[in-house]
Each structure stands twice: as structure tokens, then as C-alpha cells.
Amino acid sequence: MTTETFMNPLLERVSTSLPFLLGRRLGRVCWWVVACLLFTACADQEGEWFDTPFVRIATQTGQSSTVVLSNVRNVNTYSVYLSCPPLADNDSVTVDYEVIVGGGLQQDVDYTVVTKQNPLVFLPGIYDMPIRIRWLKNPVDASKDNTVTIRLTGNSKGYNLGLPGPGHVQSQVVIEKRNN
């Protein structure tokens, strides 16, 4: 189907409803201009960085930081996302990360890292993997560093860590535990 075949019925309907304003020929010209602008308007907005493979980590709401309350017992998921062209059937990407704990928190008292797999292995067709932390009910000393940081440290393909750009946003997630 050619563009002309597709656009003619549309132009016929629109141009016949506006003859008293623009006239039939001027209406057709205007609608062709509008159609061309719509089809080409976003072409110059494409950025090269979308073609750059990267790995990022975020909360379930897409943030780089979040707060958990000390009176809550739950398991939170922090997702590691792989953005790259499809992998070949026999290919994979491994992603290394580290968990950095502030001096105010203790393993198995304030939290437990549930995910034991490190590095994470992305097989073909897998583009997100969870890192889960169980938060335990326990008040914290507000004068201390009560954060857990999950930081991406590398990957087997040399892809960018975090979103492309100078800030490397979402190369880590910082979770702060606060008293309610």
C-alpha cells in the first residue's frame, strides 16, 4: 500500500469537511504538510547513547535510593537490568556487584541479603535479575550510617555500568533504614 493510497481516503474526509475554511486544494496541501511533519518530527531526537549497551540497578519504582522503616519486616527486590542487543544462544553476560553496609547496621539483626548468587548471570532472553534483601524489625541508631549500598562493579562484556552519560546514574542503589 503506497502512502498516497493510504492518505487519499483520509485527506478526502478531512478536506471535504473544511472547504469553507481553506478550499479543497489548500486543505490537501496543508494535510500533506502536517502528515510529513508528523512522520519526520522525531527523527533528529535519536541519541547515540541508546545504542550503548549498559547494566543498571534500581528499586522497584526505578529509583537510585530509597528508605525502609525499622518497624517493618519484609523482603525488598532491587533489580539489575541488562540493556543490550539480544545475546546469541550460547552467550551470557555476568554482572558483579558488592553490598556495602554502613556502620549502623548488622547482618541478621537489621537485614539479611537473600540473594546469594554473585555474579548474576544473564542468559539469552533474560534482561532483569533480582537482588533481594530481607529487612528485619530492629530500631537503628540515627547518629550512625544506616545504609546498605548495592553497587555494580563490573560485567563480562565491558558494558557501561549505570545509565549512559557522565553521572553513571543507577550504577548503585542506596537503601537507608530509618526509625519510624
Short mmCIF file of the C-alpha atoms (twelve columns), coordinates in Angstrom:
data_MODEL
# 
_entry.id   MODEL 
# 
loop_
_atom_site.group_PDB 
_atom_site.id 
_atom_site.type_symbol 
_atom_site.label_atom_id 
_atom_site.label_alt_id 
_atom_site.label_comp_id 
_atom_site.label_asym_id 
_atom_site.label_seq_id 
_atom_site.Cartn_x 
_atom_site.Cartn_y 
_atom_site.Cartn_z 
_atom_site.pdbx_PDB_model_num 
ATOM 1   C CA . MET A 1   0.000   0.000   0.000  1 
ATOM 2   C CA . THR A 2   1.533   3.301   -1.024 1 
ATOM 3   C CA . THR A 3   1.433   6.411   1.120  1 
ATOM 4   C CA . GLU A 4   -0.785  8.063   -1.467 1 
ATOM 5   C CA . THR A 5   -3.296  5.175   -1.372 1 
ATOM 6   C CA . PHE A 6   -3.304  5.302   2.425  1 
ATOM 7   C CA . MET A 7   -3.553  9.090   2.730  1 
ATOM 8   C CA . ASN A 8   -6.125  9.778   -0.011 1 
ATOM 9   C CA . PRO A 9   -9.222  8.492   1.883  1 
ATOM 10  C CA . LEU A 10  -8.099  10.373  4.984  1 
ATOM 11  C CA . LEU A 11  -7.489  13.538  3.021  1 
ATOM 12  C CA . GLU A 12  -10.827 13.183  1.259  1 
ATOM 13  C CA . ARG A 13  -12.731 13.035  4.548  1 
ATOM 14  C CA . VAL A 14  -10.806 15.853  6.218  1 
ATOM 15  C CA . SER A 15  -10.586 18.130  3.211  1 
ATOM 16  C CA . THR A 16  -14.308 17.814  2.427  1 
ATOM 17  C CA . SER A 17  -15.204 18.913  5.948  1 
ATOM 18  C CA . LEU A 18  -13.153 22.103  5.724  1 
ATOM 19  C CA . PRO A 19  -13.866 23.514  2.253  1 
ATOM 20  C CA . PHE A 20  -15.442 26.674  3.611  1 
ATOM 21  C CA . LEU A 21  -12.220 27.499  5.547  1 
ATOM 22  C CA . LEU A 22  -9.366  26.572  3.258  1 
ATOM 23  C CA . GLY A 23  -10.669 25.441  -0.047 1 
ATOM 24  C CA . ARG A 24  -10.164 21.933  -1.359 1 
ATOM 25  C CA . ARG A 25  -6.652  22.306  -2.805 1 
ATOM 26  C CA . LEU A 26  -5.205  24.344  0.030  1 
ATOM 27  C CA . GLY A 27  -6.685  21.843  2.505  1 
ATOM 28  C CA . ARG A 28  -4.960  18.930  0.761  1 
ATOM 29  C CA . VAL A 29  -1.627  20.741  0.736  1 
ATOM 30  C CA . CYS A 30  -1.921  21.565  4.447  1 
ATOM 31  C CA . TRP A 31  -2.756  17.985  5.365  1 
ATOM 32  C CA . TRP A 32  0.192   16.654  3.342  1 
ATOM 33  C CA . VAL A 33  2.499   19.086  5.161  1 
ATOM 34  C CA . VAL A 34  1.104   18.023  8.541  1 
ATOM 35  C CA . ALA A 35  1.469   14.338  7.654  1 
ATOM 36  C CA . CYS A 36  5.076   14.823  6.548  1 
ATOM 37  C CA . LEU A 37  5.919   16.720  9.725  1 
ATOM 38  C CA . LEU A 38  4.373   14.010  11.887 1 
ATOM 39  C CA . PHE A 39  6.378   11.276  10.181 1 
ATOM 40  C CA . THR A 40  9.693   13.145  10.381 1 
ATOM 41  C CA . ALA A 41  9.374   15.246  13.549 1 
ATOM 42  C CA . CYS A 42  11.211  12.883  15.879 1 
ATOM 43  C CA . ALA A 43  13.984  11.738  13.558 1 
ATOM 44  C CA . ASP A 44  16.504  14.250  14.903 1 
ATOM 45  C CA . GLN A 45  15.743  13.361  18.556 1 
ATOM 46  C CA . GLU A 46  17.501  9.999   18.412 1 
ATOM 47  C CA . GLY A 47  20.583  9.793   20.596 1 
ATOM 48  C CA . GLU A 48  23.557  7.530   20.150 1 
ATOM 49  C CA . TRP A 49  23.534  6.590   23.811 1 
ATOM 50  C CA . PHE A 50  20.533  4.311   23.279 1 
ATOM 51  C CA . ASP A 51  22.841  2.142   21.195 1 
ATOM 52  C CA . THR A 52  25.338  1.853   24.060 1 
ATOM 53  C CA . PRO A 53  24.883  -1.409  25.989 1 
ATOM 54  C CA . PHE A 54  24.633  -0.910  29.740 1 
ATOM 55  C CA . VAL A 55  23.748  -2.568  33.030 1 
ATOM 56  C CA . ARG A 56  21.842  -0.670  35.730 1 
ATOM 57  C CA . ILE A 57  20.275  -1.286  39.121 1 
ATOM 58  C CA . ALA A 58  17.145  0.317   40.545 1 
ATOM 59  C CA . THR A 59  14.404  -0.081  43.122 1 
ATOM 60  C CA . GLN A 60  11.021  -1.458  42.066 1 
ATOM 61  C CA . THR A 61  9.926   2.131   41.388 1 
ATOM 62  C CA . GLY A 62  13.008  2.905   39.279 1 
ATOM 63  C CA . GLN A 63  14.857  4.982   41.874 1 
ATOM 64  C CA . SER A 64  18.533  5.009   42.850 1 
ATOM 65  C CA . SER A 65  17.785  5.423   46.541 1 
ATOM 66  C CA . THR A 66  15.029  4.502   48.948 1 
ATOM 67  C CA . VAL A 67  14.156  4.329   52.633 1 
ATOM 68  C CA . VAL A 68  12.980  1.333   54.677 1 
ATOM 69  C CA . LEU A 69  11.493  1.748   58.128 1 
ATOM 70  C CA . SER A 70  12.872  -0.054  61.152 1 
ATOM 71  C CA . ASN A 71  9.455   -1.361  62.257 1 
ATOM 72  C CA . VAL A 72  8.798   -3.275  59.026 1 
ATOM 73  C CA . ARG A 73  9.708   -6.868  58.268 1 
ATOM 74  C CA . ASN A 74  9.649   -7.571  54.550 1 
ATOM 75  C CA . VAL A 75  11.700  -8.647  51.551 1 
ATOM 76  C CA . ASN A 76  12.510  -5.927  49.023 1 
ATOM 77  C CA . THR A 77  13.681  -6.548  45.486 1 
ATOM 78  C CA . TYR A 78  16.290  -4.405  43.764 1 
ATOM 79  C CA . SER A 79  16.519  -5.233  40.069 1 
ATOM 80  C CA . VAL A 80  19.599  -5.349  37.883 1 
ATOM 81  C CA . TYR A 81  18.690  -4.599  34.263 1 
ATOM 82  C CA . LEU A 82  20.665  -5.505  31.147 1 
ATOM 83  C CA . SER A 83  20.185  -3.273  28.109 1 
ATOM 84  C CA . CYS A 84  21.954  -4.702  25.068 1 
ATOM 85  C CA . PRO A 85  21.265  -6.359  21.735 1 
ATOM 86  C CA . PRO A 86  19.900  -9.915  22.020 1 
ATOM 87  C CA . LEU A 87  22.508  -12.446 23.111 1 
ATOM 88  C CA . ALA A 88  23.398  -15.437 20.964 1 
ATOM 89  C CA . ASP A 89  22.075  -18.807 22.130 1 
ATOM 90  C CA . ASN A 90  25.387  -19.856 23.666 1 
ATOM 91  C CA . ASP A 91  26.285  -16.437 25.099 1 
ATOM 92  C CA . SER A 92  25.773  -14.853 28.517 1 
ATOM 93  C CA . VAL A 93  26.670  -11.731 30.488 1 
ATOM 94  C CA . THR A 94  27.853  -11.954 34.082 1 
ATOM 95  C CA . VAL A 95  27.403  -8.921  36.326 1 
ATOM 96  C CA . ASP A 96  29.397  -8.476  39.528 1 
ATOM 97  C CA . TYR A 97  28.132  -6.424  42.449 1 
ATOM 98  C CA . GLU A 98  29.076  -5.651  46.017 1 
ATOM 99  C CA . VAL A 99  26.984  -4.940  49.096 1 
ATOM 100 C CA . ILE A 100 28.418  -2.141  51.233 1 
ATOM 101 C CA . VAL A 101 26.970  -1.843  54.735 1 
ATOM 102 C CA . GLY A 102 27.152  1.292   56.876 1 
ATOM 103 C CA . GLY A 103 28.438  1.068   60.445 1 
ATOM 104 C CA . GLY A 104 24.979  1.337   61.996 1 
ATOM 105 C CA . LEU A 105 23.576  -1.889  60.535 1 
ATOM 106 C CA . GLN A 106 24.317  -5.530  61.265 1 
ATOM 107 C CA . GLN A 107 23.735  -8.608  59.108 1 
ATOM 108 C CA . ASP A 108 20.950  -10.858 60.515 1 
ATOM 109 C CA . VAL A 109 19.953  -8.154  63.023 1 
ATOM 110 C CA . ASP A 110 18.802  -5.350  60.715 1 
ATOM 111 C CA . TYR A 111 18.796  -7.100  57.349 1 
ATOM 112 C CA . THR A 112 19.722  -10.293 55.518 1 
ATOM 113 C CA . VAL A 113 20.876  -10.476 51.910 1 
ATOM 114 C CA . VAL A 114 18.648  -13.214 50.497 1 
ATOM 115 C CA . THR A 115 20.271  -13.369 47.049 1 
ATOM 116 C CA . LYS A 116 23.411  -15.466 47.270 1 
ATOM 117 C CA . GLN A 117 24.280  -15.504 43.559 1 
ATOM 118 C CA . ASN A 118 27.193  -13.193 42.775 1 
ATOM 119 C CA . PRO A 119 27.899  -12.663 39.946 1 
ATOM 120 C CA . LEU A 120 24.466  -12.578 38.372 1 
ATOM 121 C CA . VAL A 121 24.322  -14.483 35.074 1 
ATOM 122 C CA . PHE A 122 22.150  -13.116 32.271 1 
ATOM 123 C CA . LEU A 123 21.343  -15.850 29.755 1 
ATOM 124 C CA . PRO A 124 19.761  -15.141 26.337 1 
ATOM 125 C CA . GLY A 125 16.303  -13.597 26.743 1 
ATOM 126 C CA . ILE A 126 16.889  -12.557 30.375 1 
ATOM 127 C CA . TYR A 127 17.115  -8.793  30.858 1 
ATOM 128 C CA . ASP A 128 16.469  -8.323  34.576 1 
ATOM 129 C CA . MET A 129 17.660  -10.198 37.659 1 
ATOM 130 C CA . PRO A 130 16.694  -9.582  41.295 1 
ATOM 131 C CA . ILE A 131 18.823  -8.886  44.329 1 
ATOM 132 C CA . ARG A 132 16.645  -9.392  47.407 1 
ATOM 133 C CA . ILE A 133 17.183  -8.121  50.936 1 
ATOM 134 C CA . ARG A 134 15.059  -9.157  53.912 1 
ATOM 135 C CA . TRP A 135 14.615  -6.203  56.258 1 
ATOM 136 C CA . LEU A 136 14.184  -7.126  59.921 1 
ATOM 137 C CA . LYS A 137 12.372  -5.236  62.668 1 
ATOM 138 C CA . ASN A 138 15.044  -3.512  64.687 1 
ATOM 139 C CA . PRO A 139 15.452  0.146   65.671 1 
ATOM 140 C CA . VAL A 140 18.585  1.912   64.438 1 
ATOM 141 C CA . ASP A 141 20.910  4.487   65.983 1 
ATOM 142 C CA . ALA A 142 20.097  7.618   63.979 1 
ATOM 143 C CA . SER A 143 23.587  9.041   64.591 1 
ATOM 144 C CA . LYS A 144 25.213  6.198   62.602 1 
ATOM 145 C CA . ASP A 145 25.397  5.326   58.904 1 
ATOM 146 C CA . ASN A 146 22.325  3.106   58.457 1 
ATOM 147 C CA . THR A 147 22.666  2.447   54.744 1 
ATOM 148 C CA . VAL A 148 23.119  -0.572  52.538 1 
ATOM 149 C CA . THR A 149 24.548  0.173   49.099 1 
ATOM 150 C CA . ILE A 150 24.342  -2.334  46.268 1 
ATOM 151 C CA . ARG A 151 26.973  -1.268  43.737 1 
ATOM 152 C CA . LEU A 152 27.572  -2.780  40.316 1 
ATOM 153 C CA . THR A 153 31.310  -3.396  39.986 1 
ATOM 154 C CA . GLY A 154 31.754  -4.951  36.545 1 
ATOM 155 C CA . ASN A 155 30.495  -7.277  33.855 1 
ATOM 156 C CA . SER A 156 31.925  -9.803  31.442 1 
ATOM 157 C CA . LYS A 157 31.264  -7.711  28.314 1 
ATOM 158 C CA . GLY A 158 32.623  -4.361  29.470 1 
ATOM 159 C CA . TYR A 159 29.195  -2.709  29.156 1 
ATOM 160 C CA . ASN A 160 28.614  0.653   30.836 1 
ATOM 161 C CA . LEU A 161 27.672  0.461   34.496 1 
ATOM 162 C CA . GLY A 162 24.639  2.639   35.116 1 
ATOM 163 C CA . LEU A 163 22.790  4.687   32.546 1 
ATOM 164 C CA . PRO A 164 24.970  6.089   29.754 1 
ATOM 165 C CA . GLY A 165 26.294  9.536   30.487 1 
ATOM 166 C CA . PRO A 166 28.824  11.173  32.767 1 
ATOM 167 C CA . GLY A 167 26.871  10.586  36.002 1 
ATOM 168 C CA . HIS A 168 26.552  6.785   35.671 1 
ATOM 169 C CA . VAL A 169 23.131  7.112   37.307 1 
ATOM 170 C CA . GLN A 170 21.767  3.786   38.578 1 
ATOM 171 C CA . SER A 171 25.157  2.132   38.905 1 
ATOM 172 C CA . GLN A 172 24.221  1.674   42.556 1 
ATOM 173 C CA . VAL A 173 21.212  1.696   44.859 1 
ATOM 174 C CA . VAL A 174 21.411  3.185   48.340 1 
ATOM 175 C CA . ILE A 175 18.882  1.928   50.901 1 
ATOM 176 C CA . GLU A 176 18.624  3.830   54.180 1 
ATOM 177 C CA . LYS A 177 17.000  2.234   57.215 1 
ATOM 178 C CA . ARG A 178 15.230  4.775   59.446 1 
ATOM 179 C CA . ASN A 179 13.236  4.636   62.629 1 
ATOM 180 C CA . ASN A 180 9.542   5.300   62.103 1 
# 
